Amino acid sequence: MPDSALPVTQFVNRPGIIDLGWGHPDPDLLPVDGLRRAAGRVFDQFGPDALNYGYAAGPGPLIACIRDRLRQIDGRAPESNSVAISAGNSHALDQVATLLTRPGDVVLVEAPTYHLAVRILRDHPLELVAVPTDAGGLQVDALAEVVSQLRQRHRSVRLLYIVPTFHNPTGVSLAPERRQQLVQFAQTAEVLIVEDDAYRELSYDGAAPPSLWSLAQPGVVVRLGSFAKSLTPGLRVGFITADPPLVERIRDSGVLDSGGGISHFSALVVAEFMGSGDYARNVERLREAYRRRRDALLAALTEHLANRASWRRPAGGYFAWLALPPGRDAATDLPAAEREGTAYMPGATFYLGAGEGGGSLRLAFSRYAPELLVEAAGRLARAIGGV
């Protein structure tokens, strides 16, 4: 008999705490009924083939839907042979690192960067080197200097991992002129860009900027896309767009030759959900819900913390990034915040070096309703002496 005490989800609920540390969706926003109906239609259409080993690159219906969707929301659409289905961006990043790096290679990351991508890359193991960012995103001039210095030391610089659109953790998007500069530099310097594009669909103030992949020549960028934020994380479905030789290498990898296409049944369900029009409607619903949450949180921060912290207005994604006054440390202040009934992710979590990012913190506005976000902002202000 199953042990009911064992956990089912990753999220850890702490009663009494509005925990803004988790970059998770609100369970009430997940389309349970729509996906249930889509799963039924998949069985009606494919029967036992829905439960068999899938085609290695992923099922054709989903690849067709992804191509059509990217034609609408990105700078260009990929060809069929430029798409492979993944089990989400974490799996895709791990697969790219497995196929394209060797232990000891250098991978460049932003400072700050997505902390769990660091965990994935260090599993291989690789040497990670940070490149500074500012209000316009990655500093391309600094990147060029870092690469030059590393190569003078005869280091193998393989990849640049970057979240250029609605960045995790800062919410910043890479400036348009820097996007062009970055893809041109990467082509010249022969550094492969790994673009984490997880938040593209969650744009709140107009269209998201074109992906680096759409701007670059073939072979310069590998884009990692995901349905975790725009649909649901539990299906574990995402995609890779890359030049055909790399997609072929992924398709012919040992793990796919052994197990078949990743998340085969889930991928068919996503394809059916997209093909019915439910996906586009779901994205609009999420955009509206998260826009209201972002606006509620920022208004409450302005009310309670305008003189105690600073932040930028994220145009999309899940996160607001706060800078505290000089001398304050977010990790030190976290216990006080928890005593007040809220929590966040300290900024130092997102940096490679010890002692960096202490005066910043990340707030996720995705999981909680607007009224709870307003309450959380008040609790945060009390914790750090804002009221």
C-alpha positions in Angstrom: 0.0 0.0 0.0 1.4 3.5 -0.9 3.0 5.5 1.9 0.8 8.6 2.1 3.5 10.3 4.1 5.8 10.5 1.1 5.8 13.8 -0.7 4.2 14.2 -4.1 5.4 17.6 -5.2 8.7 19.5 -4.9 7.1 22.5 -3.2 7.4 22.5 0.6 4.5 24.3 2.2 5.3 26.0 5.5 2.0 27.0 7.2 1.9 30.7 7.9 4.6 31.7 5.5 4.0 33.3 2.1 7.1 31.9 0.5 8.2 33.9 -2.5 11.4 31.9 -2.8 9.8 29.3 -5.1 9.6 29.9 -8.8 6.6 27.7 -9.2 3.2 28.2 -10.8 0.0 28.6 -8.7 -1.7 25.1 -8.7 -5.0 26.8 -9.3 -3.7 28.1 -12.7 -2.8 24.6 -14.0 -5.3 23.4 -16.7 -6.2 20.1 -15.1 -9.5 19.6 -16.9 -8.2 20.7 -20.3 -5.2 18.3 -20.1 -7.5 15.5 -19.0 -9.6 16.0 -22.1 -6.5 16.2 -24.3 -5.1 13.0 -22.9 -8.4 11.2 -23.7 -8.2 12.5 -27.3 -4.6 11.2 -27.6 -5.8 7.7 -26.7 -8.7 8.0 -29.1 -6.3 9.0 -31.9 -3.2 6.9 -31.2 -4.3 4.0 -29.1 -1.4 1.9 -27.9 1.1 3.9 -29.9 0.6 6.7 -27.3 2.2 4.3 -24.7 5.0 2.9 -26.9 8.6 3.9 -27.4 8.5 7.3 -29.2 10.4 8.6 -32.1 13.8 9.7 -30.9 13.5 13.4 -31.8 10.0 13.6 -30.5 6.6 13.0 -32.0 5.9 14.8 -35.3 2.6 16.4 -34.2 4.4 18.3 -31.4 7.3 19.4 -33.6 4.8 20.7 -36.1 2.9 22.6 -33.3 6.2 24.1 -32.0 7.2 25.3 -35.4 3.8 27.0 -35.9 3.9 28.6 -32.5 7.5 30.0 -32.9 6.4 31.4 -36.3 3.9 33.5 -34.3 6.0 34.5 -31.3 9.6 34.6 -32.3 11.8 36.1 -35.0 11.6 33.0 -37.2 10.4 29.5 -37.2 12.7 26.4 -37.2 12.6 23.7 -39.8 11.5 20.3 -38.7 15.1 19.0 -38.6 16.1 21.8 -36.3 13.8 20.7 -33.4 14.2 18.0 -30.8 11.8 17.4 -27.9 13.3 17.4 -24.4 12.0 16.7 -20.9 12.2 20.4 -20.1 15.1 22.8 -19.9 17.0 21.1 -17.1 17.1 17.9 -19.1 18.0 19.8 -22.3 20.9 21.6 -20.6 22.2 18.4 -19.1 22.0 16.7 -22.5 23.8 19.6 -24.2 26.6 19.5 -21.6 26.9 15.7 -21.9 27.3 15.8 -25.7 29.3 19.0 -26.2 31.7 19.3 -23.3 34.5 17.4 -21.6 35.4 17.6 -17.9 37.4 20.7 -17.1 36.0 22.7 -20.1 35.0 26.3 -19.3 31.4 27.3 -19.4 30.6 31.0 -19.1 27.5 32.1 -17.2 26.0 35.5 -16.2 26.5 37.1 -12.8 23.9 36.5 -11.5 22.6 33.4 -13.1 20.0 30.7 -12.6 21.3 28.8 -9.6 20.1 25.3 -10.6 21.7 25.6 -14.0 24.9 25.9 -12.1 24.2 22.7 -10.3 23.5 20.9 -13.6 26.7 22.2 -15.2 28.8 21.3 -12.2 27.6 17.7 -12.2 29.7 17.1 -15.3 32.1 18.6 -14.0 33.0 21.9 -15.7 34.7 25.1 -14.7 32.2 27.9 -14.5 33.4 31.5 -15.1 31.1 34.5 -14.5 30.5 37.4 -16.8 29.1 40.7 -15.4 25.6 42.0 -16.2 23.9 45.4 -15.8 20.5 46.9 -16.5 20.9 45.9 -20.2 21.8 42.3 -19.4 25.1 40.6 -20.2 28.0 43.0 -20.9 29.3 41.8 -24.2 32.5 43.8 -24.0 33.3 42.1 -20.7 32.5 38.8 -22.2 35.0 39.4 -25.0 37.6 40.3 -22.4 36.9 37.2 -20.3 37.2 34.9 -23.4 40.4 36.5 -24.4 42.0 36.1 -21.0 40.9 32.5 -20.8 42.3 31.6 -24.2 45.6 33.3 -23.4 45.8 30.7 -20.6 45.0 28.0 -23.2 41.6 27.2 -21.6 38.9 25.5 -23.7 35.9 27.8 -23.6 33.0 25.7 -24.8 29.7 27.3 -24.0 27.9 30.5 -22.8 24.8 29.7 -20.8 22.4 32.7 -20.8 18.8 33.6 -19.9 18.4 36.6 -22.2 14.6 37.0 -22.0 12.9 37.8 -18.7 16.0 36.6 -16.9 16.0 34.4 -13.8 16.7 35.8 -11.3 16.7 39.5 -12.3 13.7 39.7 -14.8 15.9 41.8 -17.1 15.9 41.2 -20.9 19.1 41.5 -22.9 19.0 44.9 -24.8 18.3 44.6 -28.5 21.7 46.0 -29.6 23.5 43.6 -27.3 21.6 40.6 -28.8 23.1 41.4 -32.2 26.5 42.0 -30.7 26.4 38.8 -28.7 25.5 36.5 -31.6 28.1 38.2 -33.8 30.8 37.8 -31.1 29.9 34.2 -30.5 30.1 33.4 -34.2 33.5 35.0 -34.5 34.9 33.6 -31.3 33.4 30.2 -31.9 31.6 30.1 -28.5 28.3 28.2 -28.6 25.5 30.1 -26.9 23.1 28.0 -24.9 20.0 30.1 -24.7 17.5 29.3 -21.9 14.2 30.6 -23.3 11.9 29.3 -20.6 9.9 32.5 -20.1 9.3 33.6 -23.7 5.5 33.1 -23.5 5.1 35.1 -20.3 5.4 38.6 -21.7 3.3 41.3 -20.0 4.1 44.6 -21.7 4.1 43.7 -25.4 5.8 41.0 -27.4 9.0 39.3 -26.1 12.2 40.2 -27.9 13.4 37.9 -30.7 15.4 34.9 -29.4 19.2 34.8 -29.9 18.6 31.6 -31.9 16.4 33.5 -34.4 19.0 36.2 -34.9 22.0 34.0 -35.3 23.6 32.0 -38.1 23.1 28.2 -37.9 25.4 26.6 -35.3 25.9 29.6 -33.1 23.0 29.2 -30.7 21.2 26.2 -29.1 17.8 27.4 -27.7 16.2 25.6 -24.9 12.4 26.0 -24.8 10.0 24.7 -22.2 6.3 24.2 -21.5 6.9 24.3 -17.7 6.0 28.0 -17.4 3.4 28.3 -20.2 1.5 25.1 -19.5 2.6 22.9 -16.6 6.0 21.7 -15.2 4.7 18.2 -14.3 4.4 17.0 -17.9 8.2 17.5 -18.3 8.1 18.6 -21.9 10.3 21.1 -23.6 12.2 21.5 -26.9 15.6 22.3 -28.4 16.1 24.4 -31.5 19.6 24.0 -33.0 21.3 23.5 -36.3 20.4 20.1 -37.9 23.7 18.4 -37.2 23.3 19.0 -33.5 19.7 17.9 -33.5 20.8 14.7 -35.3 23.4 14.1 -32.7 20.8 14.5 -29.9 18.4 12.2 -31.8 21.1 9.6 -32.2 22.4 9.8 -28.6 22.5 6.7 -26.6 19.8 7.7 -24.1 17.3 8.2 -26.9 18.4 5.1 -28.8 17.7 3.2 -25.7 14.6 4.8 -24.3 13.0 6.4 -27.4 11.6 9.9 -27.5 11.6 11.8 -24.2 8.3 12.1 -22.4 6.5 10.5 -25.4 3.0 10.4 -24.0 3.2 13.8 -22.4 4.5 15.2 -25.7 1.5 13.9 -27.5 -0.8 15.4 -24.9 0.9 18.8 -25.3 0.5 18.5 -29.1 -3.2 17.8 -28.8 -3.6 20.7 -26.3 -1.8 23.0 -28.7 -3.6 21.8 -31.8 -7.0 22.3 -30.2 -6.3 26.0 -29.5 -6.4 25.4 -25.8 -2.7 26.2 -25.4 -2.9 29.7 -26.9 -5.9 30.5 -24.7 -4.1 29.1 -21.7 -1.1 31.4 -22.3 -3.3 34.5 -22.5 -4.9 33.4 -19.2 -1.5 33.0 -17.6 -0.3 36.4 -18.9 -3.2 38.2 -17.5 -3.0 36.4 -14.1 0.7 37.0 -13.8 0.5 40.6 -15.0 -1.9 41.3 -12.2 0.3 39.6 -9.7 3.4 41.5 -10.8 1.6 44.8 -10.6 0.2 44.0 -7.2 3.6 43.1 -5.8 5.4 46.1 -7.3 2.7 48.5 -6.0 3.0 47.0 -2.5 6.8 47.3 -2.6 6.5 50.9 -3.7 4.1 51.5 -0.8 6.3 49.8 1.9 9.8 49.8 0.6 10.3 52.7 -1.8 12.9 54.3 0.5 14.5 51.0 1.6 15.1 49.1 -1.6 15.2 49.4 -5.4 14.0 47.2 -8.2 13.2 47.2 -11.9 9.9 46.4 -13.4 10.2 43.0 -15.1 8.4 42.9 -18.5 7.8 39.2 -18.2 8.7 36.0 -16.4 8.2 35.1 -12.7 10.6 37.3 -10.7 11.3 40.7 -9.2 14.9 41.4 -8.1 15.5 43.8 -5.2 18.6 45.6 -4.2 18.8 46.4 -0.5 20.5 49.5 1.1 24.3 49.4 1.5 25.3 47.3 4.5 22.2 45.0 4.4 22.6 41.3 3.7 19.6 39.3 2.4 20.7 36.0 3.9 21.1 37.6 7.3 17.7 39.2 7.1 15.9 36.0 5.9 15.2 34.6 9.5 13.5 37.9 10.4 11.4 37.7 7.2 10.4 34.1 8.1 9.4 35.2 11.6 7.2 37.9 10.0 5.6 35.2 7.7 7.3 35.5 4.4 10.5 34.2 2.6 12.6 34.9 -0.5 15.7 33.7 -2.2 18.9 35.5 -1.1 20.7 37.1 -4.0 24.0 35.3 -3.2 22.4 32.1 -4.3 22.7 33.2 -7.9 26.4 34.1 -7.9 29.4 31.8 -8.3 31.7 33.7 -5.9 31.5 33.8 -2.2 30.6 37.3 -0.9 28.7 38.4 -4.1 25.1 39.4 -4.3 24.6 39.7 -0.5 22.6 42.9 -0.8 20.0 41.5 -3.3 17.1 39.1 -3.2 14.7 37.4 -5.6 10.9 37.5 -5.2 8.7 35.1 -7.2 5.2 36.5 -7.8 3.9 33.4 -9.7 2.5 31.1 -7.0 0.3 33.5 -4.9 -2.8 35.5 -5.5 -2.4 39.3 -5.6 -3.8 39.9 -2.1 -1.2 37.5 -0.7 1.6 39.2 -2.5 0.5 42.5 -1.1 0.6 41.0 2.4 4.0 39.4 1.7 5.4 42.8 0.8 4.2 44.3 4.0 5.8 41.5 6.0 9.0 41.9 4.1 9.1 45.6 4.9 8.6 44.9 8.6 11.4 42.4 8.5 14.0 44.7 7.0 12.8 47.8 8.9 10.9 49.5 6.1 7.8 50.4 8.3 
